[in-house]
Structure formats: C-alpha cells, structure tokens
Amino acid sequence: MSRREDLARRRANLVARSRRLRDNLAVEGERIGSRLALVDKGVAMARSLARQPLLVAAVVTLMMTLKPLRAMKWAARGALLFSVARRVYGAVDRAEFARGDSGEPPTFI
C-alpha cells in the first residue's frame, strides 16, 4: 500500500468518526435541550405564581380547609384542565398568527 492510499484510508476513517461524533453530539444536545426546556417552563410557572400572591393564598387556604386527599384530587384535576386549556389556546393562537393578514388558512409542512 502506498503512502497516498494509506493517507486516504485514514482520512476516510477520520471523516466517518467525525460524522458519528457529530451525530452523538446532536442527540445529546437534543436530550439536554429538552431537559432545559422543562426547567424553563418550571421557572416561568414559578414566576407567574409569584406575580399572583392572592391566588397562592387562596389555594393554600382551600387546601387547608379541605381534607388533604380530596384537595390533592382537585389539584390534579385542575392541573390537567389547565394544561389542556393552555395547549388548546396555544394551538388556536398559533393558527391565527400563521394565518396572518391574508385570512388564508395556515400551511403546515
């Protein structure tokens, strides 16, 4: 094997290894990004609750007056309904934004 062929083979191996490492890095980046997005949502939720201390006080008072198990069931139901309402509102809002001024329905890719 000549030196040129040896260098070409080593280059091909390095290019393949570099491609694998980039793919692995992209996968890890997506995984970390999704975790950080969850943290961002939690921080945003905490900030929105901090802006409404009356609501927090009302929820705490309600939970103290009800039995803890019943309060947890209601809290779970409320969280589910709140999550569904936010998703529906977000989808409608995005659809209206995508429609723009032309009044045509949005095109999804």
N, CA, C and O atoms as CSV, one atom per row, in Angstrom:
chain,resi,resn,atom,element,x,y,z
A,1,MET,N,N,0.847,-1.169,0.000
A,1,MET,CA,C,0.000,0.000,0.000
A,1,MET,C,C,0.901,1.244,0.000
A,1,MET,O,O,1.868,1.338,0.756
A,2,SER,N,N,0.559,2.157,-0.844
A,2,SER,CA,C,1.356,3.378,-0.929
A,2,SER,C,C,0.957,4.351,0.172
A,2,SER,O,O,-0.080,4.202,0.819
A,3,ARG,N,N,1.793,5.331,0.361
A,3,ARG,CA,C,1.541,6.341,1.386
A,3,ARG,C,C,0.261,7.103,1.075
A,3,ARG,O,O,-0.503,7.419,1.988
A,4,ARG,N,N,0.016,7.399,-0.182
A,4,ARG,CA,C,-1.178,8.132,-0.588
A,4,ARG,C,C,-2.443,7.337,-0.251
A,4,ARG,O,O,-3.412,7.907,0.250
A,5,GLU,N,N,-2.444,6.052,-0.517
A,5,GLU,CA,C,-3.599,5.203,-0.214
A,5,GLU,C,C,-3.816,5.108,1.299
A,5,GLU,O,O,-4.949,5.117,1.780
A,6,ASP,N,N,-2.703,5.015,2.038
A,6,ASP,CA,C,-2.795,4.948,3.487
A,6,ASP,C,C,-3.397,6.245,4.050
A,6,ASP,O,O,-4.259,6.203,4.929
A,7,LEU,N,N,-2.947,7.373,3.549
A,7,LEU,CA,C,-3.499,8.657,3.994
A,7,LEU,C,C,-4.976,8.793,3.615
A,7,LEU,O,O,-5.762,9.320,4.403
A,8,ALA,N,N,-5.363,8.333,2.437
A,8,ALA,CA,C,-6.760,8.395,2.001
A,8,ALA,C,C,-7.635,7.528,2.906
A,8,ALA,O,O,-8.745,7.920,3.265
A,9,ARG,N,N,-7.128,6.345,3.274
A,9,ARG,CA,C,-7.888,5.452,4.149
A,9,ARG,C,C,-8.037,6.072,5.543
A,9,ARG,O,O,-9.121,6.041,6.125
A,10,ARG,N,N,-6.951,6.632,6.072
A,10,ARG,CA,C,-7.008,7.260,7.389
A,10,ARG,C,C,-7.950,8.466,7.375
A,10,ARG,O,O,-8.692,8.694,8.330
A,11,ARG,N,N,-7.915,9.224,6.299
A,11,ARG,CA,C,-8.812,10.379,6.171
A,11,ARG,C,C,-10.264,9.934,6.159
A,11,ARG,O,O,-11.105,10.533,6.829
A,12,ALA,N,N,-10.566,8.876,5.392
A,12,ALA,CA,C,-11.933,8.357,5.332
A,12,ALA,C,C,-12.388,7.883,6.710
A,12,ALA,O,O,-13.533,8.110,7.099
A,13,ASN,N,N,-11.495,7.229,7.445
A,13,ASN,CA,C,-11.833,6.772,8.797
A,13,ASN,C,C,-12.096,7.950,9.726
A,13,ASN,O,O,-13.039,7.927,10.517
A,14,LEU,N,N,-11.259,8.978,9.628
A,14,LEU,CA,C,-11.453,10.159,10.470
A,14,LEU,C,C,-12.740,10.897,10.122
A,14,LEU,O,O,-13.430,11.391,11.014
A,15,VAL,N,N,-13.064,10.976,8.854
A,15,VAL,CA,C,-14.310,11.631,8.443
A,15,VAL,C,C,-15.512,10.858,8.971
A,15,VAL,O,O,-16.470,11.458,9.458
A,16,ALA,N,N,-15.467,9.530,8.879
A,16,ALA,CA,C,-16.568,8.708,9.396
A,16,ALA,C,C,-16.690,8.855,10.914
A,16,ALA,O,O,-17.795,8.960,11.447
A,17,ARG,N,N,-15.545,8.860,11.606
A,17,ARG,CA,C,-15.572,9.018,13.065
A,17,ARG,C,C,-16.121,10.393,13.445
A,17,ARG,O,O,-16.900,10.520,14.390
A,18,SER,N,N,-15.714,11.399,12.715
A,18,SER,CA,C,-16.200,12.753,12.977
A,18,SER,C,C,-17.704,12.841,12.764
A,18,SER,O,O,-18.395,13.510,13.532
A,19,ARG,N,N,-18.222,12.181,11.736
A,19,ARG,CA,C,-19.665,12.163,11.477
A,19,ARG,C,C,-20.409,11.498,12.630
A,19,ARG,O,O,-21.449,11.991,13.068
A,20,ARG,N,N,-19.876,10.371,13.125
A,20,ARG,CA,C,-20.517,9.681,14.256
A,20,ARG,C,C,-20.513,10.553,15.498
A,20,ARG,O,O,-21.508,10.625,16.219
A,21,LEU,N,N,-19.381,11.221,15.749
A,21,LEU,CA,C,-19.302,12.080,16.928
A,21,LEU,C,C,-20.262,13.260,16.822
A,21,LEU,O,O,-20.871,13.641,17.822
A,22,ARG,N,N,-20.411,13.847,15.634
A,22,ARG,CA,C,-21.370,14.942,15.451
A,22,ARG,C,C,-22.794,14.461,15.678
A,22,ARG,O,O,-23.601,15.157,16.294
A,23,ASP,N,N,-23.100,13.262,15.177
A,23,ASP,CA,C,-24.446,12.709,15.381
A,23,ASP,C,C,-24.710,12.465,16.865
A,23,ASP,O,O,-25.787,12.783,17.368
A,24,ASN,N,N,-23.721,11.899,17.565
A,24,ASN,CA,C,-23.875,11.674,19.007
A,24,ASN,C,C,-24.046,12.983,19.755
A,24,ASN,O,O,-24.859,13.080,20.674
A,25,LEU,N,N,-23.281,13.987,19.361
A,25,LEU,CA,C,-23.378,15.295,19.992
A,25,LEU,C,C,-24.756,15.915,19.750
A,25,LEU,O,O,-25.325,16.538,20.647
A,26,ALA,N,N,-25.286,15.747,18.550
A,26,ALA,CA,C,-26.617,16.279,18.249
A,26,ALA,C,C,-27.684,15.597,19.100
A,26,ALA,O,O,-28.595,16.259,19.596
A,27,VAL,N,N,-27.581,14.292,19.271
A,27,VAL,CA,C,-28.546,13.557,20.087
A,27,VAL,C,C,-28.466,14.015,21.543
A,27,VAL,O,O,-29.492,14.250,22.182
A,28,GLU,N,N,-27.241,14.140,22.063
A,28,GLU,CA,C,-27.075,14.601,23.442
A,28,GLU,C,C,-27.576,16.033,23.605
A,28,GLU,O,O,-28.176,16.374,24.624
A,29,GLY,N,N,-27.328,16.867,22.600
A,29,GLY,CA,C,-27.815,18.243,22.654
A,29,GLY,C,C,-29.330,18.306,22.708
A,29,GLY,O,O,-29.889,19.110,23.454
A,30,GLU,N,N,-29.999,17.476,21.935
A,30,GLU,CA,C,-31.464,17.418,21.960
A,30,GLU,C,C,-31.960,16.967,23.332
A,30,GLU,O,O,-32.921,17.521,23.866
A,31,ARG,N,N,-31.303,15.965,23.892
A,31,ARG,CA,C,-31.716,15.449,25.198
A,31,ARG,C,C,-31.547,16.524,26.273
A,31,ARG,O,O,-32.444,16.743,27.087
A,32,ILE,N,N,-30.420,17.174,26.268
A,32,ILE,CA,C,-30.167,18.234,27.248
A,32,ILE,C,C,-31.110,19.410,27.008
A,32,ILE,O,O,-31.621,20.010,27.954
A,33,GLY,N,N,-31.338,19.734,25.731
A,33,GLY,CA,C,-32.243,20.840,25.400
A,33,GLY,C,C,-33.652,20.595,25.898
A,33,GLY,O,O,-34.309,21.519,26.378
A,34,SER,N,N,-34.128,19.355,25.790
A,34,SER,CA,C,-35.479,19.061,26.268
A,34,SER,C,C,-35.557,19.182,27.790
A,34,SER,O,O,-36.567,19.634,28.329
A,35,ARG,N,N,-34.491,18.779,28.478
A,35,ARG,CA,C,-34.483,18.923,29.940
A,35,ARG,C,C,-34.448,20.393,30.338
A,35,ARG,O,O,-35.129,20.804,31.278
A,36,LEU,N,N,-33.662,21.176,29.628
A,36,LEU,CA,C,-33.591,22.603,29.940
A,36,LEU,C,C,-34.912,23.299,29.617
A,36,LEU,O,O,-35.295,24.247,30.303
A,37,ALA,N,N,-35.602,22.841,28.590
A,37,ALA,CA,C,-36.910,23.417,28.273
A,37,ALA,C,C,-37.892,23.149,29.412
A,37,ALA,O,O,-38.712,24.006,29.742
A,38,LEU,N,N,-37.810,21.976,30.003
A,38,LEU,CA,C,-38.667,21.654,31.145
A,38,LEU,C,C,-38.340,22.564,32.328
A,38,LEU,O,O,-39.243,23.032,33.022
A,39,VAL,N,N,-37.066,22.812,32.556
A,39,VAL,CA,C,-36.660,23.720,33.639
A,39,VAL,C,C,-37.178,25.129,33.355
A,39,VAL,O,O,-37.668,25.805,34.260
A,40,ASP,N,N,-37.070,25.575,32.096
A,40,ASP,CA,C,-37.568,26.902,31.733
A,40,ASP,C,C,-39.071,27.025,31.991
A,40,ASP,O,O,-39.542,28.057,32.469
A,41,LYS,N,N,-39.815,25.974,31.672
A,41,LYS,CA,C,-41.255,26.002,31.925
A,41,LYS,C,C,-41.546,26.094,33.421
A,41,LYS,O,O,-42.449,26.817,33.842
A,42,GLY,N,N,-40.781,25.362,34.211
A,42,GLY,CA,C,-40.967,25.416,35.658
A,42,GLY,C,C,-40.662,26.795,36.223
A,42,GLY,O,O,-41.384,27.294,37.086
A,43,VAL,N,N,-39.594,27.408,35.736
A,43,VAL,CA,C,-39.239,28.753,36.196
A,43,VAL,C,C,-40.315,29.750,35.786
A,43,VAL,O,O,-40.690,30.620,36.572
A,44,ALA,N,N,-40.812,29.628,34.557
A,44,ALA,CA,C,-41.866,30.534,34.093
A,44,ALA,C,C,-43.130,30.366,34.931
A,44,ALA,O,O,-43.794,31.350,35.257
A,45,MET,N,N,-43.462,29.128,35.279
A,45,MET,CA,C,-44.641,28.885,36.095
A,45,MET,C,C,-44.463,29.480,37.487
A,45,MET,O,O,-45.388,30.078,38.037
A,46,ALA,N,N,-43.266,29.314,38.055
A,46,ALA,CA,C,-42.998,29.876,39.380
A,46,ALA,C,C,-43.079,31.402,39.353
A,46,ALA,O,O,-43.591,32.017,40.288
A,47,ARG,N,N,-42.578,32.002,38.291
A,47,ARG,CA,C,-42.648,33.462,38.177
A,47,ARG,C,C,-44.090,33.936,38.037
A,47,ARG,O,O,-44.473,34.952,38.618
A,48,SER,N,N,-44.890,33.199,37.265
A,48,SER,CA,C,-46.282,33.615,37.109
A,48,SER,C,C,-47.045,33.468,38.426
A,48,SER,O,O,-47.912,34.287,38.730
A,49,LEU,N,N,-46.734,32.434,39.209
A,49,LEU,CA,C,-47.372,32.288,40.521
A,49,LEU,C,C,-46.911,33.372,41.486
A,49,LEU,O,O,-47.690,33.840,42.316
A,50,ALA,N,N,-45.659,33.769,41.381
A,50,ALA,CA,C,-45.138,34.807,42.281
A,50,ALA,C,C,-45.808,36.150,42.007
A,50,ALA,O,O,-45.887,36.998,42.896
A,51,ARG,N,N,-46.287,36.345,40.789
A,51,ARG,CA,C,-46.964,37.599,40.457
A,51,ARG,C,C,-48.402,37.613,40.951
A,51,ARG,O,O,-49.061,38.651,40.893
A,52,GLN,N,N,-48.904,36.473,41.438
A,52,GLN,CA,C,-50.292,36.390,41.893
A,52,GLN,C,C,-50.348,35.806,43.310
A,52,GLN,O,O,-50.813,34.681,43.493
A,53,PRO,N,N,-49.886,36.547,44.299
A,53,PRO,CA,C,-49.850,36.011,45.663
A,53,PRO,C,C,-51.244,35.745,46.228
A,53,PRO,O,O,-51.405,34.867,47.075
A,54,LEU,N,N,-52.243,36.483,45.777
A,54,LEU,CA,C,-53.600,36.260,46.259
A,54,LEU,C,C,-54.105,34.878,45.831
A,54,LEU,O,O,-54.774,34.187,46.600
A,55,LEU,N,N,-53.783,34.494,44.619
A,55,LEU,CA,C,-54.176,33.178,44.129
A,55,LEU,C,C,-53.495,32.081,44.939
A,55,LEU,O,O,-54.135,31.094,45.300
A,56,VAL,N,N,-52.216,32.241,45.227
A,56,VAL,CA,C,-51.487,31.255,46.017
A,56,VAL,C,C,-52.094,31.146,47.411
A,56,VAL,O,O,-52.279,30.043,47.927
A,57,ALA,N,N,-52.401,32.279,48.014
A,57,ALA,CA,C,-53.007,32.266,49.346
A,57,ALA,C,C,-54.372,31.585,49.322
A,57,ALA,O,O,-54.715,30.845,50.244
A,58,ALA,N,N,-55.149,31.832,48.274
A,58,ALA,CA,C,-56.464,31.200,48.172
A,58,ALA,C,C,-56.339,29.687,48.028
A,58,ALA,O,O,-57.106,28.942,48.638
A,59,VAL,N,N,-55.390,29.233,47.235
A,59,VAL,CA,C,-55.197,27.787,47.047
A,59,VAL,C,C,-54.742,27.139,48.352
A,59,VAL,O,O,-55.230,26.069,48.717
A,60,VAL,N,N,-53.822,27.773,49.046
A,60,VAL,CA,C,-53.351,27.222,50.324
A,60,VAL,C,C,-54.488,27.167,51.333
A,60,VAL,O,O,-54.634,26.177,52.050
A,61,THR,N,N,-55.294,28.223,51.394
A,61,THR,CA,C,-56.435,28.249,52.314
A,61,THR,C,C,-57.433,27.151,51.975
A,61,THR,O,O,-57.941,26.468,52.864
A,62,LEU,N,N,-57.708,26.987,50.697
A,62,LEU,CA,C,-58.633,25.944,50.253
A,62,LEU,C,C,-58.120,24.558,50.624
A,62,LEU,O,O,-58.879,23.703,51.080
A,63,MET,N,N,-56.825,24.347,50.422
A,63,MET,CA,C,-56.248,23.041,50.744
A,63,MET,C,C,-56.264,22.774,52.248
A,63,MET,O,O,-56.370,21.623,52.671
A,64,MET,N,N,-56.161,23.818,53.049
A,64,MET,CA,C,-56.188,23.624,54.492
A,64,MET,C,C,-57.604,23.322,54.987
A,64,MET,O,O,-57.782,22.599,55.968
A,65,THR,N,N,-58.605,23.875,54.310
A,65,THR,CA,C,-59.972,23.638,54.759
A,65,THR,C,C,-60.495,22.283,54.291
A,65,THR,O,O,-61.289,21.652,54.988
A,66,LEU,N,N,-60.061,21.836,53.126
A,66,LEU,CA,C,-60.477,20.520,52.635
A,66,LEU,C,C,-59.566,19.448,53.222
A,66,LEU,O,O,-58.487,19.737,53.738
A,67,LYS,N,N,-60.016,18.241,53.132
A,67,LYS,CA,C,-59.159,17.147,53.542
A,67,LYS,C,C,-58.015,17.037,52.530
A,67,LYS,O,O,-58.225,17.269,51.340
A,68,PRO,N,N,-56.817,16.689,52.984
A,68,PRO,CA,C,-55.662,16.674,52.074
A,68,PRO,C,C,-55.843,15.771,50.856
A,68,PRO,O,O,-55.438,16.149,49.756
A,69,LEU,N,N,-56.436,14.600,51.018
A,69,LEU,CA,C,-56.605,13.701,49.884
A,69,LEU,C,C,-57.554,14.304,48.858
A,69,LEU,O,O,-57.288,14.263,47.657
A,70,ARG,N,N,-58.654,14.862,49.333
A,70,ARG,CA,C,-59.621,15.479,48.432
A,70,ARG,C,C,-58.988,16.687,47.722
A,70,ARG,O,O,-59.207,16.906,46.531
A,71,ALA,N,N,-58.212,17.454,48.466
A,71,ALA,CA,C,-57.547,18.621,47.873
A,71,ALA,C,C,-56.565,18.187,46.787
A,71,ALA,O,O,-56.463,18.841,45.749
A,72,MET,N,N,-55.850,17.102,47.015
A,72,MET,CA,C,-54.902,16.624,46.009
A,72,MET,C,C,-55.628,16.139,44.757
A,72,MET,O,O,-55.143,16.347,43.644
A,73,LYS,N,N,-56.778,15.497,44.924
A,73,LYS,CA,C,-57.557,15.061,43.760
A,73,LYS,C,C,-58.018,16.271,42.952
A,73,LYS,O,O,-57.931,16.275,41.725
A,74,TRP,N,N,-58.507,17.292,43.643
A,74,TRP,CA,C,-58.951,18.501,42.946
A,74,TRP,C,C,-57.780,19.219,42.290
A,74,TRP,O,O,-57.914,19.757,41.191
A,75,ALA,N,N,-56.642,19.228,42.958
A,75,ALA,CA,C,-55.459,19.870,42.380
A,75,ALA,C,C,-55.027,19.144,41.105
A,75,ALA,O,O,-54.656,19.782,40.120
A,76,ALA,N,N,-55.075,17.819,41.126
A,76,ALA,CA,C,-54.702,17.053,39.937
A,76,ALA,C,C,-55.661,17.335,38.789
A,76,ALA,O,O,-55.235,17.518,37.648
A,77,ARG,N,N,-56.954,17.369,39.089
A,77,ARG,CA,C,-57.942,17.687,38.047
A,77,ARG,C,C,-57.733,19.087,37.491
A,77,ARG,O,O,-57.785,19.303,36.281
A,78,GLY,N,N,-57.498,20.031,38.388
A,78,GLY,CA,C,-57.276,21.415,37.960
A,78,GLY,C,C,-56.026,21.558,37.105
A,78,GLY,O,O,-56.022,22.291,36.117
A,79,ALA,N,N,-54.963,20.854,37.491
A,79,ALA,CA,C,-53.723,20.915,36.711
A,79,ALA,C,C,-53.932,20.332,35.326
A,79,ALA,O,O,-53.426,20.869,34.341
A,80,LEU,N,N,-54.678,19.231,35.244
A,80,LEU,CA,C,-54.959,18.625,33.947
A,80,LEU,C,C,-55.779,19.564,33.071
A,80,LEU,O,O,-55.459,19.765,31.899
A,81,LEU,N,N,-56.834,20.137,33.638
A,81,LEU,CA,C,-57.660,21.061,32.861
A,81,LEU,C,C,-56.872,22.299,32.432
A,81,LEU,O,O,-57.028,22.780,31.310
A,82,PHE,N,N,-56.032,22.807,33.320
A,82,PHE,CA,C,-55.217,23.965,32.993
A,82,PHE,C,C,-54.253,23.644,31.846
A,82,PHE,O,O,-54.076,24.452,30.935
A,83,SER,N,N,-53.639,22.470,31.897
A,83,SER,CA,C,-52.701,22.066,30.857
A,83,SER,C,C,-53.406,21.929,29.507
A,83,SER,O,O,-52.899,22.393,28.486
A,84,VAL,N,N,-54.568,21.293,29.510
A,84,VAL,CA,C,-55.325,21.132,28.265
A,84,VAL,C,C,-55.751,22.491,27.716
A,84,VAL,O,O,-55.647,22.736,26.514
A,85,ALA,N,N,-56.225,23.365,28.586
A,85,ALA,CA,C,-56.666,24.693,28.149
A,85,ALA,C,C,-55.502,25.484,27.559
A,85,ALA,O,O,-55.671,26.167,26.548
A,86,ARG,N,N,-54.327,25.403,28.172
A,86,ARG,CA,C,-53.163,26.115,27.635
A,86,ARG,C,C,-52.775,25.590,26.266
A,86,ARG,O,O,-52.439,26.371,25.376
A,87,ARG,N,N,-52.816,24.274,26.084
A,87,ARG,CA,C,-52.450,23.694,24.788
A,87,ARG,C,C,-53.449,24.090,23.704
A,87,ARG,O,O,-53.059,24.431,22.588
A,88,VAL,N,N,-54.725,24.042,24.036
A,88,VAL,CA,C,-55.748,24.427,23.057
A,88,VAL,C,C,-55.608,25.902,22.713
A,88,VAL,O,O,-55.637,26.273,21.540
A,89,TYR,N,N,-55.456,26.742,23.729
A,89,TYR,CA,C,-55.300,28.174,23.480
A,89,TYR,C,C,-54.050,28.448,22.645
A,89,TYR,O,O,-54.079,29.277,21.736
A,90,GLY,N,N,-52.948,27.750,22.955
A,90,GLY,CA,C,-51.710,27.926,22.194
A,90,GLY,C,C,-51.859,27.504,20.747
A,90,GLY,O,O,-51.334,28.163,19.849
A,91,ALA,N,N,-52.577,26.402,20.508
A,91,ALA,CA,C,-52.772,25.940,19.133
A,91,ALA,C,C,-53.633,26.921,18.348
A,91,ALA,O,O,-53.359,27.199,17.180
A,92,VAL,N,N,-54.665,27.440,18.986
A,92,VAL,CA,C,-55.531,28.409,18.315
A,92,VAL,C,C,-54.761,29.692,18.051
A,92,VAL,O,O,-54.877,30.278,16.975
A,93,ASP,N,N,-53.980,30.131,19.021
A,93,ASP,CA,C,-53.203,31.360,18.865
A,93,ASP,C,C,-52.176,31.221,17.747
A,93,ASP,O,O,-51.996,32.142,16.951
A,94,ARG,N,N,-51.493,30.061,17.683
A,94,ARG,CA,C,-50.513,29.842,16.613
A,94,ARG,C,C,-51.197,29.799,15.256
A,94,ARG,O,O,-50.659,30.313,14.275
A,95,ALA,N,N,-52.376,29.193,15.190
A,95,ALA,CA,C,-53.089,29.113,13.913
A,95,ALA,C,C,-53.503,30.506,13.449
A,95,ALA,O,O,-53.413,30.811,12.260
A,96,GLU,N,N,-53.951,31.347,14.366
A,96,GLU,CA,C,-54.329,32.711,13.997
A,96,GLU,C,C,-53.115,33.516,13.584
A,96,GLU,O,O,-53.199,34.325,12.660
A,97,PHE,N,N,-51.982,33.312,14.249
A,97,PHE,CA,C,-50.768,34.036,13.899
A,97,PHE,C,C,-50.264,33.592,12.531
A,97,PHE,O,O,-49.826,34.416,11.728
A,98,ALA,N,N,-50.326,32.284,12.268
A,98,ALA,CA,C,-49.840,31.771,10.990
A,98,ALA,C,C,-50.719,32.246,9.842
A,98,ALA,O,O,-50.247,32.403,8.716
A,99,ARG,N,N,-51.991,32.473,10.126
A,99,ARG,CA,C,-52.906,32.918,9.088
A,99,ARG,C,C,-52.517,34.305,8.592
A,99,ARG,O,O,-52.624,34.593,7.400
A,100,GLY,N,N,-52.067,35.162,9.499
A,100,GLY,CA,C,-51.611,36.496,9.123
A,100,GLY,C,C,-52.758,37.382,8.692
A,100,GLY,O,O,-53.901,37.172,9.100
A,101,ASP,N,N,-52.455,38.379,7.864
A,101,ASP,CA,C,-53.453,39.348,7.417
A,101,ASP,C,C,-54.236,38.843,6.219
A,101,ASP,O,O,-55.295,39.394,5.914
A,102,SER,N,N,-53.761,37.825,5.534
A,102,SER,CA,C,-54.410,37.402,4.304
A,102,SER,C,C,-55.712,36.659,4.567
A,102,SER,O,O,-56.554,36.584,3.672
A,103,GLY,N,N,-55.908,36.108,5.758
A,103,GLY,CA,C,-57.130,35.399,6.081
A,103,GLY,C,C,-57.155,33.990,5.558
A,103,GLY,O,O,-58.152,33.287,5.720
A,104,GLU,N,N,-56.058,33.552,4.921
A,104,GLU,CA,C,-55.987,32.196,4.405
A,104,GLU,C,C,-55.569,31.258,5.512
A,104,GLU,O,O,-54.872,31.671,6.439
A,105,PRO,N,N,-55.980,29.996,5.438
A,105,PRO,CA,C,-55.577,29.044,6.474
A,105,PRO,C,C,-54.074,28.805,6.416
A,105,PRO,O,O,-53.471,28.943,5.352
A,106,PRO,N,N,-53.457,28.447,7.545
A,106,PRO,CA,C,-52.018,28.223,7.577
A,106,PRO,C,C,-51.634,26.970,6.812
A,106,PRO,O,O,-52.425,26.034,6.700
A,107,THR,N,N,-50.433,26.954,6.292
A,107,THR,CA,C,-49.920,25.758,5.630
A,107,THR,C,C,-48.913,25.113,6.549
A,107,THR,O,O,-48.005,25.774,7.053
A,108,PHE,N,N,-49.072,23.830,6.767
A,108,PHE,CA,C,-48.179,23.092,7.642
A,108,PHE,C,C,-47.278,22.226,6.791
A,108,PHE,O,O,-47.710,21.623,5.809
A,109,ILE,N,N,-46.032,22.175,7.181
A,109,ILE,CA,C,-45.063,21.381,6.413
A,109,ILE,C,C,-44.901,20.044,7.062
A,109,ILE,O,O,-44.131,19.213,6.580
